[in-house]
Structure formats: structure tokens, C-alpha cells
Amino acid sequence: MNVKLWIFILLLFLSFFVKSQEILKTKVSDSIQQKDSVATISEVIIQSSRRDLKLNQGNIVMNVSGNKDFKTSTNILEVLRKTPGVTVDSEDGIFIGGRNSPAIFINGKPVVMSNQELQSYLRSLSPEMVESLEVNTNPSSKYDAEFKGIIDIKLKKNTNLGWIGNYIGNTSVNKFNYKENSLNLSYNTQKISYNVQLGYNNGISTYRYNALQRLANTNVMRTQTYQKDDAEIYAIQMGVDYKLNDKNRVGVNVRSNFRNSERIRLGSLYTLNKDETQLVFNTESKNPTNYFQDNYGITTDYSFQHKNFKLNFLGNYLSVKNKQEDDFLNSDKPTSQLLSYWKSDLLNKIIIYTGQIDVSQKIGDATFDAGLKLSDTKTNNMIRYDTLSVNQQFVFDPTRSNQFSYKEKIFAGYWAYSQKFNNLQINAGLRFENTQSISNAVTVDSVVSRNYLKWLPSFSVSYAFNKSSELSFSYSRKMTRPVFSQLNPFRFYYSPLNYWIGNPYLQPSFTNQMKATYRYKNWVTAFTIGKETDVMTRYPIYNPETNVLEFLGTNLPYRNFASLETSFPIKIAKWWNINTQIAGYYNHEFRPYLDEVFALKIYNYEMRLNQVFSLPKGYTLNIFSNYESKTGNSLYIIKPRYTVDISVQKAWFDNTLNAKISFNNIFDSYDQRLEFRHKQIIDNQFTHWWDTQKLILSLSYNFGNSKYQTKNIQKTEEENRAR
């Protein structure tokens, strides 16, 4: 690691801290003390905006409901795109710190959904339904070791009796349409709360892949892939929350989700000789797919509170069934002659049981927490390939077919302590996790058994100088187990010459991370540094004889990382607010690859600008722009990209009816372009494109006798890994 670089970044952080303290101590006039600070620059008035942001033990807490920055956002996914420290990619994947996929909590508890379900659920939440977001980029030992980050969504509470309802409808329009519908109903009595959530989504999304590769035989091959996914999703949730008395409460939530998708993937391989003057071959492929997913879940929770003592129990059951049928047809394009034809039949079943108990006791200014958790996961994957033979009969293909089962039991516990000394807050914790797992690739007769115990400490301290200024520091050690798909040794095809394979021998990775955060009013700066060992990643292997490119899973020895992030709002005028976010990242991974070692130091940055204009007659205009610089890793270069969104919002009938129109990615500029760095190994460059350029029409309507509140839905670490 470059010591001079860390010294420079730390000095930069400390100089900013010292300068902020000088600003804080500067005397100002009485009129400015009573109002926001005002400075005049060339007839433009710049004011610090109202306080919609604060820190909670070093974690950013952002107000959502009533925040002008989010008024035009159609759902919470769009809110997260504009939240400091959070990134939402082209496929609606959520990341924090530029690299980690966080756990999503609702009102302090993790949600119990698959990745696709989670995205649909977040789209069903409008900004008006959410009180605040808390972004925790360095969770303590109190949380599962898998949680490298947490986003806690606090919903607005409904304390009124009677029934309430909310409908949200979104329509996305580009070449095709995609519709999302969500109906939420709840009924409150003195002791019992009932809630129902219904969802129905349907429509078409598209994806394109283009590649240019110079093959080992000096030929030049161009790959083009077009994918159209026609999906239909049904979701239902029902819950009851019963308050037995002032000390005891019990709740039950049941849910199911059904997804049916028909996908067609069309591809071509167009190959010329070295000087691109003569056609070598021109093939086309078709890959129609039928995909079904059925999810069923039950959550039970019980809480007891007496004076300064709290006890909570949480139990979960989840059943997931995936079924997918594929056909792979490869033909010579000029003559339409069938070159190869194989089909697959995949069945995947996952069952997860979890139980967790937590206790908390407050003694004076100190709080002591402890908890135990037990989880049991079983997954069974079966895939069969059949290939069309020369006599036009489909024959079982044992080289591709496989059966894979995985069983995992985790017993975990933690102890945590926190205490406040005037303006100083101290937190410490220690967690243990014992993992027992058996993976069995039945067809190839490969059994991998593991049993290991790991201790994971954490520590944090924060100090509030006053209401406007605070500083925090935290440390944690985390463990990331491989997800089930990473262990599964099946072939998942992108094209007839491109696929990836899971690795049942993958080891868990471990991350040691330190973070410092400073806030001055609404200006927040965070510096993170850490090291991850046994990094799980995929690496490409190219066969020069067959031109097959396969991606295999492996563990890298280590990688060092760091980030420096800052965000600050500026109020240009009463009708014009700007929120600016700037982040710089450093990554240095040690990557052995094909008898060589590649260890490059990668620097990149990201800038986001969110401008909000309050227009006459209650209209709000929002322009959001995002730029990502060139980045990558030791093997790949990722080219720069940017996006610009524009949206308008208006509320009617005392805010019960809310309408929004958005045009996202207006320049169609958010595709991802990659290039392999080492031409002597693989001379390849490719582009991923998603249909993120779209016009979105959103309508939400609240009815009943009060504002809407939704039921807590819990999710466990194991269910995240079942995706």
C-alpha cells in the first residue's frame, strides 16, 4: 500500500476538520445567528439549506418525507440513487462505498425477500411513505457477519384507529412498456393492526451485449447479443400485529411471490480474417427461455419490554423454487444450416429456517446487548442437458449436466456494550459465528465439507462538539461467505462460446475496515480504509483452439481499498437547491493469473449533482446528473460513463393525489464499456447496454383516515445469499 497516499488523504481529512472548526468558532452577527448563513457572490445568493441530514454514530441519516431533493422521485430506489454514499446501477443493484451490496432494513429489521422481490418492494414505496434513510457503511458486531453495509428505511408511523390505503402505479415507456401496481391496506384497532399488500407488475425489458475480440488465430470476431425479457409478477403479503399488553407484543406475517418470465436471447458471431477482408464464418444463435419462481415465507416475532429490559424473538421460514427451461440453437447465418442444438432443464429449491433472540439491558448511561441466532439452509440444484445427435434424436449430455446440493448451519452470537459520557459515545462488540457446510456435486462425485469458527470484533467512538459539528471513528471485521450460485459448478451460458461456472471450493473472505466521518451542518465527509483477504472474484479463461471464453470463480490473496466521500447541499435561492456528492476510490488487488501476478493500483472518482427547482403553482422540477470516471481492476479497464435525469412533480387534493413524470438517462449514455488490459492474453473489448432510457409516469393516491404505514418485513443473511 502506498504510505504517502494514505498520509496525504489523512492530512486532507484533518485539514478539512480543522478548517471546519475555525469556521464554527468564527463570530457572526446576531442576524446571521438567527438565520441560515448568507454570502453574496456576483449577485447570486448562496444559503445553506435546511437540515435534512444528521449523523447517528457516524452513519448518515437522511430525511425523506418532506425533503425537496426527493419530491420528484417516483419510489425509494430513485431516492437511494440520490442519497450520499449509495449507488444504484443499471440493473437496480444497490451498493454502498462503491463496492458493497448492503442489507435492507425496514424500521430496524432486515427484510425477507429475494433480490428481484426486494427491488419490486422498494419501487412500491413512495418518498411520502418514508420518514428517513440511515446508511451504515460499517455495521457493528451486533449484525450478521455478512452485512458489510446496511440501509435502514424508517417508515412513517400511523397511530390513528381505522383503515387506510395507498395505491401506487408506475408506467415506464421506451420501445416497450413496463407497468408496476401496488395496493396497500391496513386497519388499526386498540390492540390489533392488520395489513395487506398486493402487487402486480408486468412488461418487457431489453438488454444488448456487443464485443470485439481478436482471436489467437488472428481472426477478428464480433459478437452481438439482444435479449428481450417479458415478465409477469404477482405478490401478496398479509400481517397481523397484536399488542397483548403494555409489555408484550406478537406479530405474524405471511407472504408469497410468483414470477413468470419468457425471455428470448438472439446472438451472432461474425468473424473475419486478420485484415478484415475475408469472411471466415457467420453464425447466429437463439436461446428462448421459460423461467418460473415461487416464493413462500412466514415471519413470526415477539417482543417483551419492562422498564430498561428488552427481549425480542424473530423466526423465519422461506421456501424458494426456481424452474428454468432453455433451448440453445446455433446456425450458419448465410445458409440457415443448423450447426448445434441443445436444451436444458433446471430445477432449484431452497429452504431456510432461522431463529434469533436478542436481549438488552440499560444500566445507568450504559446499555448491554446480547443475542443468539441459529440458521439452517438446504438447497438442491438439478440441471439436465440434452444434445441433438446426428440422427436427429436428443441425447443426454453428461458433460454439461449436474446435480448439486448444499447444506449449511450457522450458530452465531454477540455481545455489545454502549455508553454515553456527555458528548462522547462509545460502542464495542464481539461476535462469533460457527459455520458447518457440506456441498455435494453429485455427478462429478465431489464433496466439500467445512466447519469453522470465527470471532469478529467491532468498536466505534463518536463526539459531538455541538449541534452543528460531530466526529466519529469505527472499526469492524466482517466475513463474506460465497453465495449458493458461486458454489454451484454448473454452466450458465451467455452465448455458445461464453459461459461461467461456479466453484464449490471457494473460501469465505474477511474484511478489516476503519472509517472516520465528520459532519459540519449538512456537510459530511467520510474516509474509509481497509483490507480484504481471500477475495472472491471471477476470472476469464480463453481456449485458443475452440475460441471458448469461460469465467471461473476463485479466491484472490488480498486487496487493499480506500474511499473519500463528501456531500454538501447549497441553496442558491428560495426556489433553487443543489446537492453535490463527490467520491474518490482506491483499489489495489493482488491477482495471480496464468502464471503471472497483476497488482495494479486503480484510482477513480464519481460526481453527482442533484438540482431541485420549486416552480409556481406547486410544481417541482428536478435535474439529476451522475458521472463515473474510468475505473476497473487488474484485468479490466471500465470506461467512463454518465447519465442525466429530469423529472416534474405536482400534488393535488391536499396531497392525497401525487403525480410525477420522469425522463431517465435522456442521452442514453449509461452503458458499461470494458476492455481487457493485457492484449497478449486476451484482446477483447465489450459493452453492456440496458434500457434505462425511459419515460416514467407515476401516480399515487392515499385514502382512508390517516397516513399510510406498512408492516415490517424481515430478511436474514442466508436469504440474501439465496438469490
Salt bridges, closest charged atoms under 4 A:
GLU22 OE1 - LYS19 NZ 3.92
ASP52 OD1 - ARG50 NH2 2.81
ASP92 OD2 - ARG123 NH2 2.45
GLU117 OE2 - ARG255 NH2 2.25
GLU128 OE2 - LYS660 NZ 3.58
ASP144 OD2 - LYS373 NZ 2.59
ASP144 OD1 - ARG431 NH2 2.91
ASP152 OD2 - LYS154 NZ 3.06
GLU180 OE2 - ARG123 NE 3.25
ASP241 OD1 - ARG249 NH1 2.34
ASP246 OD1 - LYS243 NZ 3.84
GLU276 OE1 - ARG222 NH1 2.95
ASP301 OD2 - LYS109 NZ 3.83
ASP301 OD2 - ARG249 NH2 2.71
ASP326 OD2 - ARG263 NH2 3.51
ASP327 OD2 - LYS343 NZ 4.00
ASP345 OD1 - LYS323 NZ 3.30
ASP386 OD2 - ARG384 NE 2.97
ASP397 OD2 - ARG400 NH1 2.70
GLU408 OE1 - ARG721 NH1 2.78
GLU433 OE2 - ARG431 NE 2.77
GLU433 OE1 - ARG481 NH2 2.43
GLU470 OE2 - ARG519 NE 2.75
GLU532 OE2 - LYS148 NZ 3.21
GLU532 OE1 - ARG559 NE 3.15
GLU589 OE2 - ARG591 NE 2.88
GLU606 OE2 - ARG608 NE 3.81
GLU628 OE1 - ARG641 NE 3.06
ASP645 OD2 - ARG81 NH1 2.63
GLU675 OE1 - LYS639 NZ 3.39
GLU675 OE2 - LYS679 NZ 2.56
ASP683 OD2 - ARG214 NE 3.93
ASP683 OD1 - LYS679 NZ 3.86
GLU717 OE2 - ARG481 NH1 2.48
GLU718 OE1 - LYS373 NZ 3.54
